[in-house]
């Protein structure tokens, strides 16, 4: 479930970046996108370990 939320947020930020023209908003969207991608990577890392332990 959490991965769905991360992926949805990433897709949303990419959609916004495709049309945004304001430099400050673009900078913020890049930051948010990077943060969400990092969260997804960390979530996958933690969950791959817990599944391997089972």
mmCIF file as gemmi writes it, N, C-alpha and C atoms, coordinates in Angstrom:
data_model
loop_
_atom_site.group_PDB
_atom_site.id
_atom_site.type_symbol
_atom_site.label_atom_id
_atom_site.label_alt_id
_atom_site.label_comp_id
_atom_site.label_asym_id
_atom_site.label_entity_id
_atom_site.label_seq_id
_atom_site.pdbx_PDB_ins_code
_atom_site.Cartn_x
_atom_site.Cartn_y
_atom_site.Cartn_z
_atom_site.occupancy
_atom_site.B_iso_or_equiv
_atom_site.pdbx_formal_charge
_atom_site.auth_seq_id
_atom_site.auth_asym_id
_atom_site.pdbx_PDB_model_num
ATOM 1 N N . UNK Axp A 1 ? 0.824 -1.202 0 1 0 ? 1 A 1
ATOM 2 C CA . UNK Axp A 1 ? 0 0 0 1 0 ? 1 A 1
ATOM 3 C C . UNK Axp A 1 ? 0.861 1.256 0 1 0 ? 1 A 1
ATOM 4 N N . UNK Axp A 2 ? 1.885 1.276 0.852 1 0 ? 2 A 1
ATOM 5 C CA . UNK Axp A 2 ? 2.738 2.457 0.93 1 0 ? 2 A 1
ATOM 6 C C . UNK Axp A 2 ? 3.429 2.726 -0.398 1 0 ? 2 A 1
ATOM 7 N N . UNK Axp A 3 ? 3.862 1.657 -1.076 1 0 ? 3 A 1
ATOM 8 C CA . UNK Axp A 3 ? 4.535 1.871 -2.352 1 0 ? 3 A 1
ATOM 9 C C . UNK Axp A 3 ? 3.605 2.511 -3.377 1 0 ? 3 A 1
ATOM 10 N N . UNK Axp A 4 ? 2.317 2.2 -3.29 1 0 ? 4 A 1
ATOM 11 C CA . UNK Axp A 4 ? 1.349 2.83 -4.189 1 0 ? 4 A 1
ATOM 12 C C . UNK Axp A 4 ? 1.312 4.341 -3.976 1 0 ? 4 A 1
ATOM 13 N N . UNK Axp A 5 ? 1.32 4.751 -2.728 1 0 ? 5 A 1
ATOM 14 C CA . UNK Axp A 5 ? 1.273 6.18 -2.402 1 0 ? 5 A 1
ATOM 15 C C . UNK Axp A 5 ? 2.535 6.876 -2.911 1 0 ? 5 A 1
ATOM 16 N N . UNK Axp A 6 ? 3.695 6.263 -2.665 1 0 ? 6 A 1
ATOM 17 C CA . UNK Axp A 6 ? 4.948 6.852 -3.152 1 0 ? 6 A 1
ATOM 18 C C . UNK Axp A 6 ? 4.933 6.983 -4.669 1 0 ? 6 A 1
ATOM 19 N N . UNK Axp A 7 ? 4.51 5.925 -5.348 1 0 ? 7 A 1
ATOM 20 C CA . UNK Axp A 7 ? 4.468 5.944 -6.82 1 0 ? 7 A 1
ATOM 21 C C . UNK Axp A 7 ? 3.469 6.966 -7.342 1 0 ? 7 A 1
ATOM 22 N N . UNK Axp A 8 ? 2.335 7.087 -6.673 1 0 ? 8 A 1
ATOM 23 C CA . UNK Axp A 8 ? 1.329 8.075 -7.086 1 0 ? 8 A 1
ATOM 24 C C . UNK Axp A 8 ? 1.863 9.492 -6.917 1 0 ? 8 A 1
ATOM 25 N N . UNK Axp A 9 ? 2.542 9.75 -5.808 1 0 ? 9 A 1
ATOM 26 C CA . UNK Axp A 9 ? 3.124 11.073 -5.582 1 0 ? 9 A 1
ATOM 27 C C . UNK Axp A 9 ? 4.195 11.384 -6.621 1 0 ? 9 A 1
ATOM 28 N N . UNK Axp A 10 ? 5.035 10.403 -6.926 1 0 ? 10 A 1
ATOM 29 C CA . UNK Axp A 10 ? 6.089 10.594 -7.919 1 0 ? 10 A 1
ATOM 30 C C . UNK Axp A 10 ? 5.478 10.93 -9.274 1 0 ? 10 A 1
ATOM 31 N N . UNK Axp A 11 ? 4.465 10.181 -9.664 1 0 ? 11 A 1
ATOM 32 C CA . UNK Axp A 11 ? 3.796 10.448 -10.942 1 0 ? 11 A 1
ATOM 33 C C . UNK Axp A 11 ? 3.174 11.84 -10.957 1 0 ? 11 A 1
ATOM 34 N N . UNK Axp A 12 ? 2.572 12.22 -9.843 1 0 ? 12 A 1
ATOM 35 C CA . UNK Axp A 12 ? 1.937 13.542 -9.748 1 0 ? 12 A 1
ATOM 36 C C . UNK Axp A 12 ? 2.979 14.66 -9.906 1 0 ? 12 A 1
ATOM 37 N N . UNK Axp A 13 ? 4.093 14.541 -9.204 1 0 ? 13 A 1
ATOM 38 C CA . UNK Axp A 13 ? 5.14 15.563 -9.304 1 0 ? 13 A 1
ATOM 39 C C . UNK Axp A 13 ? 5.693 15.642 -10.723 1 0 ? 13 A 1
ATOM 40 N N . UNK Axp A 14 ? 5.844 14.508 -11.384 1 0 ? 14 A 1
ATOM 41 C CA . UNK Axp A 14 ? 6.339 14.51 -12.769 1 0 ? 14 A 1
ATOM 42 C C . UNK Axp A 14 ? 5.348 15.188 -13.706 1 0 ? 14 A 1
ATOM 43 N N . UNK Axp A 15 ? 4.058 14.95 -13.472 1 0 ? 15 A 1
ATOM 44 C CA . UNK Axp A 15 ? 3.029 15.614 -14.278 1 0 ? 15 A 1
ATOM 45 C C . UNK Axp A 15 ? 3.085 17.126 -14.088 1 0 ? 15 A 1
ATOM 46 N N . UNK Axp A 16 ? 3.232 17.556 -12.854 1 0 ? 16 A 1
ATOM 47 C CA . UNK Axp A 16 ? 3.307 18.989 -12.576 1 0 ? 16 A 1
ATOM 48 C C . UNK Axp A 16 ? 4.548 19.609 -13.205 1 0 ? 16 A 1
ATOM 49 N N . UNK Axp A 17 ? 5.667 18.879 -13.152 1 0 ? 17 A 1
ATOM 50 C CA . UNK Axp A 17 ? 6.906 19.395 -13.749 1 0 ? 17 A 1
ATOM 51 C C . UNK Axp A 17 ? 6.796 19.554 -15.26 1 0 ? 17 A 1
ATOM 52 N N . UNK Axp A 18 ? 5.982 18.73 -15.883 1 0 ? 18 A 1
ATOM 53 C CA . UNK Axp A 18 ? 5.842 18.781 -17.339 1 0 ? 18 A 1
ATOM 54 C C . UNK Axp A 18 ? 5.215 20.079 -17.828 1 0 ? 18 A 1
ATOM 55 N N . UNK Axp A 19 ? 4.455 20.739 -16.956 1 0 ? 19 A 1
ATOM 56 C CA . UNK Axp A 19 ? 3.75 21.953 -17.394 1 0 ? 19 A 1
ATOM 57 C C . UNK Axp A 19 ? 4.143 23.21 -16.628 1 0 ? 19 A 1
ATOM 58 N N . UNK Axp A 20 ? 4.855 23.053 -15.531 1 0 ? 20 A 1
ATOM 59 C CA . UNK Axp A 20 ? 5.185 24.214 -14.694 1 0 ? 20 A 1
ATOM 60 C C . UNK Axp A 20 ? 6.22 25.103 -15.382 1 0 ? 20 A 1
ATOM 61 N N . UNK Axp A 21 ? 6.042 26.426 -15.254 1 0 ? 21 A 1
ATOM 62 C CA . UNK Axp A 21 ? 6.979 27.373 -15.856 1 0 ? 21 A 1
ATOM 63 C C . UNK Axp A 21 ? 7.678 28.248 -14.823 1 0 ? 21 A 1
ATOM 64 N N . UNK Axp A 22 ? 7.131 28.314 -13.615 1 0 ? 22 A 1
ATOM 65 C CA . UNK Axp A 22 ? 7.722 29.143 -12.569 1 0 ? 22 A 1
ATOM 66 C C . UNK Axp A 22 ? 8.963 28.447 -11.993 1 0 ? 22 A 1
ATOM 67 N N . UNK Axp A 23 ? 10.093 29.136 -12.019 1 0 ? 23 A 1
ATOM 68 C CA . UNK Axp A 23 ? 11.367 28.544 -11.598 1 0 ? 23 A 1
ATOM 69 C C . UNK Axp A 23 ? 11.345 28.094 -10.137 1 0 ? 23 A 1
ATOM 70 N N . UNK Axp A 24 ? 10.739 28.863 -9.272 1 0 ? 24 A 1
ATOM 71 C CA . UNK Axp A 24 ? 10.674 28.483 -7.847 1 0 ? 24 A 1
ATOM 72 C C . UNK Axp A 24 ? 9.835 27.225 -7.64 1 0 ? 24 A 1
ATOM 73 N N . UNK Axp A 25 ? 8.725 27.15 -8.357 1 0 ? 25 A 1
ATOM 74 C CA . UNK Axp A 25 ? 7.87 25.968 -8.241 1 0 ? 25 A 1
ATOM 75 C C . UNK Axp A 25 ? 8.572 24.734 -8.81 1 0 ? 25 A 1
ATOM 76 N N . UNK Axp A 26 ? 9.288 24.923 -9.911 1 0 ? 26 A 1
ATOM 77 C CA . UNK Axp A 26 ? 10.031 23.812 -10.513 1 0 ? 26 A 1
ATOM 78 C C . UNK Axp A 26 ? 11.086 23.299 -9.538 1 0 ? 26 A 1
ATOM 79 N N . UNK Axp A 27 ? 11.781 24.212 -8.905 1 0 ? 27 A 1
ATOM 80 C CA . UNK Axp A 27 ? 12.795 23.832 -7.92 1 0 ? 27 A 1
ATOM 81 C C . UNK Axp A 27 ? 12.164 23.044 -6.772 1 0 ? 27 A 1
ATOM 82 N N . UNK Axp A 28 ? 11.036 23.51 -6.275 1 0 ? 28 A 1
ATOM 83 C CA . UNK Axp A 28 ? 10.349 22.826 -5.184 1 0 ? 28 A 1
ATOM 84 C C . UNK Axp A 28 ? 9.851 21.448 -5.618 1 0 ? 28 A 1
ATOM 85 N N . UNK Axp A 29 ? 9.323 21.366 -6.838 1 0 ? 29 A 1
ATOM 86 C CA . UNK Axp A 29 ? 8.842 20.082 -7.338 1 0 ? 29 A 1
ATOM 87 C C . UNK Axp A 29 ? 9.983 19.072 -7.488 1 0 ? 29 A 1
ATOM 88 N N . UNK Axp A 30 ? 11.141 19.548 -7.941 1 0 ? 30 A 1
ATOM 89 C CA . UNK Axp A 30 ? 12.31 18.661 -8.037 1 0 ? 30 A 1
ATOM 90 C C . UNK Axp A 30 ? 12.71 18.15 -6.657 1 0 ? 30 A 1
ATOM 91 N N . UNK Axp A 31 ? 12.659 19.025 -5.679 1 0 ? 31 A 1
ATOM 92 C CA . UNK Axp A 31 ? 12.995 18.633 -4.306 1 0 ? 31 A 1
ATOM 93 C C . UNK Axp A 31 ? 11.995 17.6 -3.796 1 0 ? 31 A 1
ATOM 94 N N . UNK Axp A 32 ? 10.714 17.866 -3.977 1 0 ? 32 A 1
ATOM 95 C CA . UNK Axp A 32 ? 9.682 16.931 -3.524 1 0 ? 32 A 1
ATOM 96 C C . UNK Axp A 32 ? 9.789 15.586 -4.245 1 0 ? 32 A 1
ATOM 97 N N . UNK Axp A 33 ? 10.072 15.636 -5.532 1 0 ? 33 A 1
ATOM 98 C CA . UNK Axp A 33 ? 10.229 14.416 -6.314 1 0 ? 33 A 1
ATOM 99 C C . UNK Axp A 33 ? 11.403 13.587 -5.793 1 0 ? 33 A 1
ATOM 100 N N . UNK Axp A 34 ? 12.521 14.227 -5.553 1 0 ? 34 A 1
ATOM 101 C CA . UNK Axp A 34 ? 13.697 13.521 -5.042 1 0 ? 34 A 1
ATOM 102 C C . UNK Axp A 34 ? 13.419 12.913 -3.671 1 0 ? 34 A 1
ATOM 103 N N . UNK Axp A 35 ? 12.729 13.649 -2.822 1 0 ? 35 A 1
ATOM 104 C CA . UNK Axp A 35 ? 12.392 13.142 -1.484 1 0 ? 35 A 1
ATOM 105 C C . UNK Axp A 35 ? 11.478 11.923 -1.579 1 0 ? 35 A 1
ATOM 106 N N . UNK Axp A 36 ? 10.505 11.987 -2.453 1 0 ? 36 A 1
ATOM 107 C CA . UNK Axp A 36 ? 9.557 10.879 -2.59 1 0 ? 36 A 1
ATOM 108 C C . UNK Axp A 36 ? 10.25 9.652 -3.188 1 0 ? 36 A 1
ATOM 109 N N . UNK Axp A 37 ? 11.146 9.861 -4.14 1 0 ? 37 A 1
ATOM 110 C CA . UNK Axp A 37 ? 11.899 8.741 -4.703 1 0 ? 37 A 1
ATOM 111 C C . UNK Axp A 37 ? 12.8 8.103 -3.642 1 0 ? 37 A 1
ATOM 112 N N . UNK Axp A 38 ? 13.369 8.92 -2.772 1 0 ? 38 A 1
ATOM 113 C CA . UNK Axp A 38 ? 14.203 8.404 -1.684 1 0 ? 38 A 1
ATOM 114 C C . UNK Axp A 38 ? 13.358 7.603 -0.691 1 0 ? 38 A 1
ATOM 115 N N . UNK Axp A 39 ? 12.164 8.097 -0.391 1 0 ? 39 A 1
ATOM 116 C CA . UNK Axp A 39 ? 11.268 7.369 0.514 1 0 ? 39 A 1
ATOM 117 C C . UNK Axp A 39 ? 10.897 6.011 -0.074 1 0 ? 39 A 1
ATOM 118 N N . UNK Axp A 40 ? 10.601 5.986 -1.366 1 0 ? 40 A 1
ATOM 119 C CA . UNK Axp A 40 ? 10.24 4.736 -2.028 1 0 ? 40 A 1
ATOM 120 C C . UNK Axp A 40 ? 11.414 3.758 -1.996 1 0 ? 40 A 1
ATOM 121 N N . UNK Axp A 41 ? 12.6 4.239 -2.279 1 0 ? 41 A 1
ATOM 122 C CA . UNK Axp A 41 ? 13.788 3.374 -2.254 1 0 ? 41 A 1
ATOM 123 C C . UNK Axp A 41 ? 14.023 2.815 -0.857 1 0 ? 41 A 1
ATOM 124 N N . UNK Axp A 42 ? 13.874 3.645 0.16 1 0 ? 42 A 1
ATOM 125 C CA . UNK Axp A 42 ? 14.068 3.195 1.54 1 0 ? 42 A 1
ATOM 126 C C . UNK Axp A 42 ? 12.992 2.189 1.934 1 0 ? 42 A 1
ATOM 127 N N . UNK Axp A 43 ? 11.761 2.44 1.547 1 0 ? 43 A 1
ATOM 128 C CA . UNK Axp A 43 ? 10.668 1.524 1.854 1 0 ? 43 A 1
ATOM 129 C C . UNK Axp A 43 ? 10.916 0.166 1.209 1 0 ? 43 A 1
ATOM 130 N N . UNK Axp A 44 ? 11.343 0.167 -0.051 1 0 ? 44 A 1
ATOM 131 C CA . UNK Axp A 44 ? 11.641 -1.09 -0.752 1 0 ? 44 A 1
ATOM 132 C C . UNK Axp A 44 ? 12.799 -1.825 -0.08 1 0 ? 44 A 1
ATOM 133 N N . UNK Axp A 45 ? 13.81 -1.074 0.322 1 0 ? 45 A 1
ATOM 134 C CA . UNK Axp A 45 ? 14.97 -1.669 0.987 1 0 ? 45 A 1
ATOM 135 C C . UNK Axp A 45 ? 14.551 -2.345 2.29 1 0 ? 45 A 1
ATOM 136 N N . UNK Axp A 46 ? 13.759 -1.663 3.093 1 0 ? 46 A 1
ATOM 137 C CA . UNK Axp A 46 ? 13.323 -2.213 4.377 1 0 ? 46 A 1
ATOM 138 C C . UNK Axp A 46 ? 12.391 -3.402 4.197 1 0 ? 46 A 1
ATOM 139 N N . UNK Axp A 47 ? 11.523 -3.338 3.226 1 0 ? 47 A 1
ATOM 140 C CA . UNK Axp A 47 ? 10.563 -4.409 3.027 1 0 ? 47 A 1
ATOM 141 C C . UNK Axp A 47 ? 11.156 -5.622 2.341 1 0 ? 47 A 1
ATOM 142 N N . UNK Axp A 48 ? 12.187 -5.458 1.567 1 0 ? 48 A 1
ATOM 143 C CA . UNK Axp A 48 ? 12.84 -6.626 0.96 1 0 ? 48 A 1
ATOM 144 C C . UNK Axp A 48 ? 13.564 -7.418 2.033 1 0 ? 48 A 1
ATOM 145 N N . UNK Axp A 49 ? 14.087 -6.727 3.053 1 0 ? 49 A 1
ATOM 146 C CA . UNK Axp A 49 ? 14.758 -7.407 4.171 1 0 ? 49 A 1
ATOM 147 C C . UNK Axp A 49 ? 13.776 -8.181 5.02 1 0 ? 49 A 1
ATOM 148 N N . UNK Axp A 50 ? 12.62 -7.583 5.313 1 0 ? 50 A 1
ATOM 149 C CA . UNK Axp A 50 ? 11.652 -8.242 6.175 1 0 ? 50 A 1
ATOM 150 C C . UNK Axp A 50 ? 11.041 -9.464 5.471 1 0 ? 50 A 1
ATOM 151 N N . UNK Axp A 51 ? 10.861 -9.415 4.182 1 0 ? 51 A 1
ATOM 152 C CA . UNK Axp A 51 ? 10.333 -10.557 3.445 1 0 ? 51 A 1
ATOM 153 C C . UNK Axp A 51 ? 11.369 -11.677 3.371 1 0 ? 51 A 1
ATOM 154 N N . UNK Axp A 52 ? 12.635 -11.316 3.26 1 0 ? 52 A 1
ATOM 155 C CA . UNK Axp A 52 ? 13.703 -12.313 3.192 1 0 ? 52 A 1
ATOM 156 C C . UNK Axp A 52 ? 13.869 -13.028 4.535 1 0 ? 52 A 1
ATOM 157 N N . UNK Axp A 53 ? 13.559 -12.354 5.617 1 0 ? 53 A 1
ATOM 158 C CA . UNK Axp A 53 ? 13.697 -12.932 6.956 1 0 ? 53 A 1
ATOM 159 C C . UNK Axp A 53 ? 12.584 -13.933 7.261 1 0 ? 53 A 1
ATOM 160 N N . UNK Axp A 54 ? 11.47 -13.848 6.544 1 0 ? 54 A 1
ATOM 161 C CA . UNK Axp A 54 ? 10.325 -14.738 6.822 1 0 ? 54 A 1
ATOM 162 C C . UNK Axp A 54 ? 10.555 -16.144 6.353 1 0 ? 54 A 1
